């Protein structure tokens, strides 16, 4: 119990920042343009700068067991299949809705919430593991759901859609920051002091600004839709995904640091991209909006619990 309370204590300030961001939008009625601008700063500059700065000193980073990708994305595949079956057999949803429902159970808010939580709860030693997952996260999961939706709608897979997904992932600022930072780190060169100090200051703003931005974004979504479906998505995301990822990690003998990192990422609340996809396909919008809010609140307790148990 003391270990759990310690993990909750470490993560509480982070969730307080999310709540503050939510409050200034919902009750202080800040204009939406402030939320959009902060989100753009965080996603396009602050988080990429933090990851570039981290990976640019590649030689000093602890080695990462790449098998963590098997554990994390293997867990994603199992939960995605389970989610589709649940949506089909229990909720009688069509193929497109099944895909969006299942995506809600595996797509975490890892950029805005996972990175700050990993830094606070596991330390800088865990960030290379987190960065490795982030490089492949959007590509693999977007490809998975794209294939699923296209098969449901047309019964066939389009390579054009796949290459479009690859292109959008490579243009992602966070992935760009990781790749360019790693490339610089492999040269063995030190960043010039002037650049290093500048990037370091921007990096320092990344975590708190990301959490405030997340809270401000959550204020845009209302509660609605089918509560049974929303709760099921949350159970898949906050319980099923970390449990399966931990099981695979144990099965393949993954080291403790990598295991804790992927369990933490798997236990993070459902990401906002799932809601955006629901809007794009005009299905499950209310369910996904409710899942976003509900999973973010519940994760304040379940994520520290998962990290403690996995350690």
C-alpha positions in Angstrom: 0.0 0.0 0.0 2.8 2.4 0.8 4.4 1.8 -2.6 1.1 2.5 -4.3 0.6 5.7 -2.3 4.1 6.8 -3.3 3.4 6.3 -7.0 0.0 8.1 -6.7 1.9 10.9 -4.8 4.4 11.2 -7.7 1.7 11.3 -10.4 -0.8 13.6 -8.6 0.8 16.9 -9.6 0.7 15.9 -13.2 -3.0 15.1 -13.1 -3.6 18.4 -11.1 -2.1 20.2 -14.2 -4.6 18.4 -16.4 -7.4 19.5 -14.1 -6.2 23.1 -14.1 -6.2 23.1 -17.9 -9.7 21.6 -17.9 -10.9 24.2 -15.4 -9.6 27.3 -17.2 -11.5 26.2 -20.3 -14.6 24.9 -18.8 -15.2 27.4 -15.9 -13.0 30.4 -16.7 -14.2 30.3 -20.3 -10.9 30.9 -21.9 -11.2 31.1 -25.7 -10.6 27.9 -27.7 -7.9 29.6 -29.7 -5.7 29.5 -26.5 -6.1 25.7 -26.3 -5.3 25.3 -30.0 -2.2 27.5 -29.8 -0.8 25.8 -26.7 -1.5 22.4 -28.2 0.4 23.4 -31.4 3.3 24.7 -29.3 3.6 21.5 -27.3 3.1 19.1 -30.2 5.2 21.0 -32.8 8.0 22.4 -30.7 8.2 21.6 -27.0 7.9 17.8 -27.1 10.0 17.3 -30.2 12.7 19.6 -28.6 12.6 17.5 -25.4 13.0 14.2 -27.4 15.7 15.6 -29.7 17.6 16.9 -26.6 17.3 13.5 -24.9 18.3 11.4 -28.0 21.1 13.8 -29.1 23.2 12.5 -26.2 22.8 9.0 -27.4 26.1 7.7 -26.0 25.0 8.3 -22.4 21.6 6.7 -22.6 21.0 3.2 -21.2 20.7 0.4 -23.8 17.1 -0.5 -24.7 15.9 -4.1 -25.2 14.1 -3.8 -28.6 11.9 -6.8 -27.6 9.7 -4.3 -25.8 8.1 -3.6 -29.2 7.0 -7.2 -29.3 5.4 -6.9 -25.8 3.8 -3.6 -26.4 2.4 -4.0 -30.0 1.7 -7.7 -29.4 -0.5 -6.6 -26.6 -2.1 -4.0 -28.9 -3.0 -6.6 -31.5 -4.5 -9.0 -28.9 -6.6 -6.2 -27.3 -7.7 -4.9 -30.8 -8.9 -8.3 -31.8 -10.7 -8.8 -28.4 -12.2 -5.3 -28.8 -13.6 -6.0 -32.2 -15.1 -9.3 -31.0 -16.7 -7.6 -28.0 -18.1 -4.8 -30.2 -19.4 -7.4 -32.7 -20.8 -10.0 -30.3 -22.0 -7.9 -27.3 -22.8 -4.5 -28.8 -23.8 -5.6 -32.3 -21.8 -2.8 -34.0 -20.9 -2.7 -37.7 -17.3 -3.2 -39.0 -16.3 0.5 -39.0 -17.7 1.0 -35.5 -16.0 -2.1 -34.3 -12.6 -0.8 -35.5 -13.1 2.6 -33.8 -14.2 0.8 -30.6 -11.2 -1.5 -30.6 -8.8 1.4 -31.3 -10.1 3.1 -28.1 -8.7 0.1 -26.2 -5.2 0.4 -27.5 -4.4 4.0 -28.6 -2.9 5.8 -25.6 -2.4 9.5 -25.0 1.3 8.7 -24.9 2.7 12.1 -26.2 0.8 14.4 -23.9 0.4 12.2 -20.9 2.8 9.2 -21.3 6.0 11.1 -21.7 5.5 13.4 -18.6 4.4 10.4 -16.5 7.3 8.3 -17.5 9.8 11.1 -16.8 8.2 11.7 -13.3 7.5 8.1 -12.2 10.4 6.1 -13.8 13.0 8.8 -14.4 15.1 9.7 -17.5 16.4 6.1 -17.8 12.9 5.0 -19.1 12.6 7.7 -21.8 14.6 5.8 -24.5 12.2 2.9 -24.1 9.3 5.4 -24.4 10.8 7.0 -27.4 11.3 3.7 -29.2 7.6 2.9 -28.7 6.6 6.4 -29.9 8.5 6.1 -33.2 6.4 3.1 -34.2 3.2 3.8 -32.3 1.3 5.9 -34.8 2.6 4.0 -37.9 1.6 0.6 -36.5 -1.7 1.5 -34.9 -3.0 3.8 -37.6 -2.1 1.1 -40.2 -3.9 -1.5 -38.1 -7.1 0.5 -37.8 -6.9 1.7 -41.4 -6.7 -1.9 -42.7 -9.5 -2.9 -40.4 -11.8 0.0 -41.6 -11.0 -0.5 -45.3 -11.7 -4.3 -45.0 -15.0 -3.5 -43.2 -16.0 -0.9 -45.8 -14.7 -2.3 -49.1 -13.5 -5.8 -48.4 -10.0 -5.0 -49.6 -6.8 -3.2 -48.5 -5.3 -0.2 -50.4 -1.6 0.3 -50.6 -2.2 4.0 -51.3 -3.8 4.3 -47.9 -0.9 2.6 -46.3 1.7 4.8 -47.9 -0.4 7.9 -47.0 -0.2 6.7 -43.4 3.6 6.2 -43.6 4.0 9.7 -45.0 1.9 11.4 -42.3 3.9 9.5 -39.6 7.2 10.7 -41.0 5.9 14.2 -41.0 4.9 13.9 -37.3 7.0 16.5 -35.3 7.5 14.1 -32.4 8.8 11.3 -34.6 11.0 13.8 -36.5 12.4 15.0 -33.1 13.3 11.4 -32.1 14.8 10.5 -35.4 16.9 13.6 -35.9 18.1 13.5 -32.3 19.1 9.8 -32.6 20.9 10.6 -35.9 22.9 13.4 -34.1 23.6 11.2 -31.1 25.0 8.5 -33.3 27.7 10.9 -34.6 29.1 11.2 -31.1 29.2 15.0 -31.4 28.2 17.3 -28.6 25.6 20.0 -29.3 27.1 23.5 -29.2 26.6 25.0 -25.7 24.4 27.8 -27.0 22.1 25.4 -28.9 22.1 22.9 -26.0 21.0 25.5 -23.4 18.3 26.9 -25.7 16.8 23.4 -26.5 17.1 22.5 -22.8 15.0 25.5 -21.7 12.3 24.6 -24.3 12.4 21.0 -23.2 11.8 22.1 -19.6 8.4 23.5 -20.6 7.3 20.4 -22.5 5.9 18.3 -19.7 3.8 20.9 -17.8 2.6 22.6 -21.0 1.6 19.2 -22.4 -0.5 18.4 -19.4 -2.2 21.8 -19.3 -2.9 21.4 -23.1 -4.4 18.0 -22.5 -6.7 19.3 -19.9 -7.7 22.3 -22.1 -8.4 19.9 -24.9 -10.5 17.6 -22.8 -12.8 20.5 -21.9 -14.1 20.5 -25.5 -15.6 17.0 -25.2 -19.0 16.4 -23.5 -20.3 13.3 -21.8 -22.7 11.2 -24.0 -23.3 8.1 -25.9 -23.7 4.5 -24.6 -22.2 4.3 -21.1 -21.8 0.5 -21.4 -19.7 0.9 -24.5 -17.6 3.7 -22.9 -16.9 1.7 -19.8 -16.0 -1.3 -21.9 -13.5 0.8 -23.8 -12.0 2.1 -20.6 -11.6 -1.5 -19.2 -9.9 -2.6 -22.3 -7.6 0.4 -22.2 -6.8 0.7 -18.5 -6.9 -3.0 -17.5 -6.7 -5.3 -20.5 -3.9 -3.5 -22.4 -1.4 -3.2 -19.6 -2.2 -6.7 -18.3 -1.6 -8.3 -21.7 1.6 -6.2 -22.3 2.9 -7.2 -18.9 2.1 -10.9 -19.6 4.0 -10.9 -22.9 6.9 -9.0 -21.3 7.1 -11.7 -18.6 6.9 -14.4 -21.2 9.8 -13.2 -23.3 11.9 -12.2 -20.2 11.9 -8.5 -20.8 14.1 -6.5 -18.2 12.3 -4.6 -15.4 12.8 -1.1 -16.8 11.5 -1.9 -20.3 8.6 -3.8 -18.7 7.6 -0.9 -16.5 7.9 1.5 -19.4 5.5 -0.4 -21.7 3.1 -1.2 -18.9 2.9 2.5 -18.1 2.4 3.4 -21.8 -0.3 0.7 -22.1 -2.1 1.9 -19.0 -2.4 5.6 -20.2 -5.8 7.0 -21.0 -7.4 6.7 -24.4 -5.8 9.2 -26.9 -7.6 12.1 -28.5 -6.8 10.7 -31.9 -9.4 8.0 -31.4 -12.1 10.7 -31.0 -10.8 12.4 -34.2 -11.1 9.2 -36.1 -14.6 8.6 -34.7 -15.6 12.1 -36.1 -13.9 11.3 -39.4 -16.0 8.2 -39.9 -19.1 9.7 -38.2 -19.5 6.9 -35.7 -19.0 6.4 -31.9 -18.3 10.2 -31.3 -20.2 10.3 -28.0 -18.8 7.0 -26.8 -15.2 8.0 -27.5 -15.6 11.5 -26.0 -16.9 9.9 -22.8 -14.1 7.3 -22.9 -11.5 10.1 -23.2 -12.8 11.9 -20.1 -13.5 8.8 -18.0 -10.2 7.0 -18.8 -8.2 10.2 -18.0 -9.8 10.5 -14.6 -9.6 6.8 -13.7 -6.0 6.6 -14.9 -4.9 8.9 -12.1 -5.2 5.8 -9.9 -4.8 2.8 -12.3 -1.6 4.0 -14.0 0.4 4.3 -10.7 -1.1 0.9 -9.6 0.1 -0.7 -12.9 3.6 0.8 -12.6 3.9 -0.4 -9.0 2.7 -4.0 -9.8 4.9 -4.3 -12.9 8.0 -3.4 -10.8 
